Amino acid sequence: MHNMSPNPNKIPLVDLLRQSPHKKKTALILIIGVLLGITVGYFIFNQKVAWAPGQKITGQNNSKQNEQGSVSLSQEISIDTQIPGEVVLIKKITMPESGWLAIHDDLDGKPGKVLGAAYLKAGTHQRQEVLLLRALTEDKNYLAVIHKDDGDRYFDYLLDAPLTNPNGQLEVTPFSVVVSSPRGE
């Protein structure tokens, strides 16, 4: 005789696994799907930024006093030379307002295609990672650029404009990628 659970519409997981191989396979796929969905959701909604050892390059580091006398932060990005990979490590970043740190290809000192971006709140952050959609390659140069957020907290290169300095000039922080020696030479 088949053992029924107290509620005939609900089948406990243990009973489901005792069913036919087809039902077992369906249950296993369902469990894997839920776990995969949770994992993907975690990475999408909890993005961070990346870094690597090497030469230190620092962007502008100034605070400005506005007309009302309060101090506002200006952008600063401190980044070491990176190693090839899908993560960029930012040593220190000061965001004057909440927005995006985007990693771009370097097109003669101007931002090219976006490789990845991370949302950061206003303030100073240490050791942030930026996950990339395409890996950094050795012996190439890239740019770290702070972008304003248009309010939706989704990065859109066309809508989330790069920050500029008081003179209206785009501020970028260049960095390079080198292959690290396996013996630390």
C-alpha positions in Angstrom: 0.0 0.0 0.0 1.3 3.5 -0.9 2.2 5.7 2.1 0.2 8.9 1.8 1.3 12.2 3.4 -1.2 14.1 5.6 -2.1 16.5 2.8 -2.7 14.5 -0.5 -1.8 17.6 -2.6 1.7 17.8 -1.1 4.2 15.1 -1.6 7.2 15.3 0.7 10.6 15.3 -1.0 11.5 11.9 0.5 8.4 10.4 -1.0 9.1 12.1 -4.3 12.6 10.5 -4.4 11.1 7.1 -3.8 9.0 7.5 -6.9 9.8 6.4 -10.5 13.2 7.3 -12.0 11.5 9.9 -14.2 10.1 11.7 -11.1 13.5 11.4 -9.4 15.1 13.1 -12.4 12.5 15.8 -12.4 13.0 16.5 -8.7 16.8 16.6 -9.1 16.5 19.0 -12.0 14.1 21.2 -10.0 16.5 21.3 -7.0 19.5 22.1 -9.2 17.5 24.8 -11.0 16.5 26.5 -7.7 20.1 26.4 -6.4 21.5 27.7 -9.6 18.9 30.5 -9.6 19.8 31.5 -6.1 23.5 31.5 -7.0 23.1 33.5 -10.2 20.9 36.0 -8.3 23.5 36.4 -5.6 26.2 37.3 -8.1 24.0 39.6 -10.1 22.8 41.6 -7.1 26.0 41.6 -5.1 28.6 42.8 -7.6 32.0 43.8 -6.4 35.2 45.1 -8.0 38.7 43.6 -8.6 42.5 44.2 -8.5 46.1 42.8 -9.0 49.6 43.6 -7.7 52.1 45.9 -9.5 52.7 49.5 -10.4 50.5 52.0 -8.6 48.7 54.7 -10.6 46.6 57.2 -8.9 43.9 59.5 -10.4 42.9 62.9 -9.0 42.7 63.1 -5.2 41.1 66.3 -4.1 38.3 67.5 -1.9 36.6 70.7 -2.8 34.8 73.2 -0.6 31.6 74.4 -2.1 30.0 77.8 -1.8 28.0 76.8 1.3 31.3 75.8 3.1 30.7 72.0 3.2 33.3 69.7 1.8 32.5 67.5 -1.1 34.6 64.5 -2.2 36.1 64.5 -5.6 36.8 61.3 -7.4 40.0 59.3 -6.8 41.0 55.9 -8.2 44.2 54.1 -7.0 44.9 51.0 -9.0 47.9 48.7 -9.4 49.1 47.0 -12.5 46.7 44.1 -13.1 47.2 40.5 -14.2 45.2 38.9 -17.0 41.8 37.7 -15.9 38.1 38.6 -15.5 38.5 40.7 -12.3 40.1 44.1 -11.8 41.2 45.0 -8.3 40.9 48.6 -7.3 43.2 49.5 -4.4 41.2 52.6 -3.3 38.4 54.6 -4.8 36.6 57.7 -3.7 33.2 58.2 -5.2 31.9 61.8 -5.0 28.4 60.4 -5.4 26.9 56.9 -5.7 27.5 55.6 -9.2 29.4 53.2 -11.3 33.1 52.3 -11.7 33.5 51.0 -15.2 36.5 49.4 -16.8 37.0 50.4 -20.5 39.4 49.5 -23.3 42.0 52.3 -23.7 41.6 53.9 -27.1 44.6 56.3 -27.0 43.6 57.7 -23.6 39.8 57.7 -24.3 37.3 55.1 -23.0 36.5 52.4 -25.5 34.2 49.4 -25.0 33.1 48.6 -21.4 34.5 45.4 -20.0 32.6 45.5 -16.7 31.1 47.9 -14.1 30.4 47.8 -10.4 27.9 50.0 -8.5 29.4 51.8 -5.4 27.9 54.2 -2.9 29.3 57.6 -2.3 32.5 57.6 -0.1 35.8 56.0 0.0 36.2 52.3 -0.6 39.3 50.0 -0.1 40.0 46.9 -2.2 37.0 46.8 -4.5 36.6 44.2 -7.3 35.1 44.8 -10.7 33.9 41.6 -12.4 34.4 41.7 -16.2 32.4 40.3 -19.0 35.6 39.9 -21.0 39.0 39.0 -19.6 41.9 41.5 -19.5 44.7 40.5 -21.7 48.5 40.9 -21.2 50.4 43.9 -22.5 47.3 46.0 -23.0 46.1 49.2 -21.4 42.7 49.9 -19.9 40.9 52.8 -18.2 39.0 53.0 -14.9 36.2 55.6 -15.2 33.6 56.7 -12.7 30.1 57.1 -14.2 27.0 58.8 -12.8 24.0 56.6 -12.2 20.7 57.7 -13.8 18.8 56.5 -10.8 17.9 53.0 -11.8 21.1 51.3 -10.5 21.5 49.5 -13.8 24.6 50.3 -15.8 23.9 51.7 -19.2 26.8 53.2 -21.0 24.6 55.6 -23.0 22.6 56.9 -20.0 25.1 56.7 -17.1 27.6 59.4 -18.2 31.2 59.5 -17.1 32.0 62.1 -14.4 34.0 65.2 -15.5 36.1 67.6 -13.5 35.1 71.2 -12.8 36.6 72.2 -16.2 34.3 69.7 -18.0 37.2 67.3 -18.8 36.7 63.6 -18.6 38.8 62.0 -15.8 40.2 58.5 -16.4 42.7 56.4 -14.5 44.8 54.3 -16.9 46.3 50.9 -15.9 48.2 48.2 -17.6 48.1 44.4 -17.6 51.2 42.3 -17.3 51.9 38.6 -16.8 53.2 37.9 -13.3 56.2 35.7 -12.9 55.5 32.4 -11.3 58.5 33.0 -9.0 57.6 36.6 -8.2 60.6 37.9 -10.3 
